[in-house]
Amino acid sequence: MTAKIVYSSFVTTIDAGVAQLVELHVANVVVAGSSPVSRSVHEESPVRPCGPTGFFASIIASRFMNKKLIAKSQNHFGSTVPGLPFLSYPGALLFAVFLVGCGAGSGEPEHTIIPLPASVEWTVADTFHFTEETRILFDSTDTEAERIGEFLSGLIGNSTETMPAVEAYSTDVADGGIYLTREGASSSLGSEGYELTVTGSQVIVRAMEPAGLFYGVQTIRHLLPPVVEYTAAYPRPLFLPGVHITDQPRFQWRGTMLDVARHFLPLHDVKRFIDLAALYKLNRLHLHLSDDQGWRVEIPGWPNLTEHGGSTEVGGGVGGYYSTDEYTELVEYAQERFVTVVPEIDMPGHTNAALASYAEFNCDGIARDLYIGTNVGFSTLCVDKDITYEFLDDVIREISSRTPGPYFHVGGDEVEELSEEEYITFIERMQSIVNSHGKRMIGWDEIALADLQVGSVVQLWRPYWPSDETEDMDSAQAALRVEFEAGILRAVDAGATVVLSPADRLYLDMKYDTSTVLGLTWAGIPDERGSYDWKISDKFSSLPEGAIAGVEAPLWSETLGTLEDFEYMAFPRLAGVAELGWTSASLREWEEYRMRLGAQSARWTVLGLNFRRSPLIPWEVGPSEH
């Protein structure tokens, strides 16, 4: 008698004589000393271990792992629902593996790829099997394809013996080969699109540019079982289902923002976040590097910014900052994953850390005290002093020289201590300084008050755009929204583009629901459906599609103290934002998406991601066949 376990995109067969079980490598879902393991979903249809079988399996799991039940908070890896018992790791993983797939088979997704590709055509008769002879091939002059091939090789194998060789292509692609090429790609794919073809004998990824090859490889990653994410897994048979995918993004800007100013994240934590963003084809990382509570990047010639201004954070923690070398390393790490870093130095407000570091930045010449609270609007640089602009020119030059991307973010939000005229004059001067260092200025939507130049970018964050609800507001509120819309459209007419980050939809620091311990509520409570299930063309009907650069999900850190906190508030919502930015609105549908999202739990668990197990999502659902 056997029980077959559906685990994402593969099937594992386990002999019911569990007493023979010698070793269970949970993340790899491989049983040694018992029955054989079958990975091909085309060979057998699964029998799900629910009901009595699942109950029996859960008992066996708990006894063999000899682990007790413990309760953990929503901010700890494990249960993300306060008060719910959770099997301690790795016992919990075994328990989860036995229960994976419970639910109605008719509700399963066709695949688990996020973001949803533009076109997917399955060829059921084909299955590509990885063998010892599998090679990853690239065109001999394409060093970027070679580097992407090395990434794929490291994903498939976890040692020199199991990693496929990466070799320059010479003649025809041999059977068993994976070919990454920019030859013969359709121009319709653009700079980030790709074409993926999987047959029984080979895999080919075609793209116009290296970014497209990388995103094609990320799609391969989603087609592979979650076990590939676990570096300590035993060697195991792998396969890819036969498929032809043609795909390209809707928007060029698909981003997220980390507020490392209010609570600092060390370099390795930001790198992990970059890896998670790249998994879902996000291509912008906006770093909020300064605020009232801390200055987080070293600027040569201004040492007190980090030594003093970077010494604390919200709540009085020790703070921290990135040295010039660390910042350069971070930018290069992101660039290797086709993520453009957008550095932000907020100005002229949100500047208390700078004002505390150098007295001369204050109009009265008195240095401010360090600030560890969360109020906004009380600080501003002295816009009448020449030293202010000398300082900012140094800052913009130093950061821009270490940032290959085309953007520099000047903040510009929540300035309450300047007149409108003073504010506009300041922003226009910053625009000139940013441009003089070869960058395009981006700022929060308040900068639309100024005369913006062609190429500048407005990041819309305030949820003030007119809507049907405007009719129910008082005349002052309605007028504010009409004025807000007019200001953004005026900037667009001048040649600016818009990045959409409406706080009521895309602010990841908003609570999921009223019981969420972390987060804020001032902009609303957008759960997973609220952040995903809306159409840009409906909400911003008067904004021309061509003026929209894309979408970005900011993650402010007033209430977040650790990487686990950041992860919990970002996931699963960030995956939905990635699809919002990549996939055509006509293809997105909430009920179908939530099934694919639920299937991410296996991969996220293997990655050790602290995600929220939302009751809206059928977690641990995966495809059983194509």
Secondary structure, 3 states (H helix, E strand, C coil): CEEEEEECCEEEEEECCHHHCCEEEHHHCEEECCCCCCCCCCCCCCCCCCHHHHHHHHHHHHHHHCCCEEECCCCCCCCCCCCCEEECCCHHHHHHHHHCCCCCHHHCCCCCCCCCCCEEEEEEEEEEECCCCCEEEECCCCHHHHHHHHHHHHHHCCCCCCCCEEEECCCCCCCCEEEEECCCCCHHHCCCCEEEEECCCEEEEECCCHHHHHHHHHHHHHHCCHHHHCCCCCCCCCEEEEEEEEECCCCCEEEEEEECCCCCCCHHHHHHHHHHHHHCCCCEEEEECEECCEECECCCCCCHHHHCCCCCCHHHCCCCCECHHHHHHHHHHHHHCCCEEEEEEEECECCHHHHHHCHHHCCCCCCCCCCCCCCCCCCECCCCCHHHHHHHHHHHHHHHHCCCCCEEEEECCCCCCCCHHHHHHHHHHHHHHHHHCCCEEEEEHHHHHCCCCCCCEEEECCCCCCCHHHHHCCHHHHHHHHHHHHHHHHHHHCCCEEEECCHHHHCCCECCCCCCCCCECCCCCCCHHHHHCCCHHHHCCCCCHHHEEEEEEEECCCCCCCHHHHHHHHCCHHHHHHHHHHCCCCCCCHHHHHHHHHCHHHHHHHHCCCCCCCCCCCCCCCCCCC
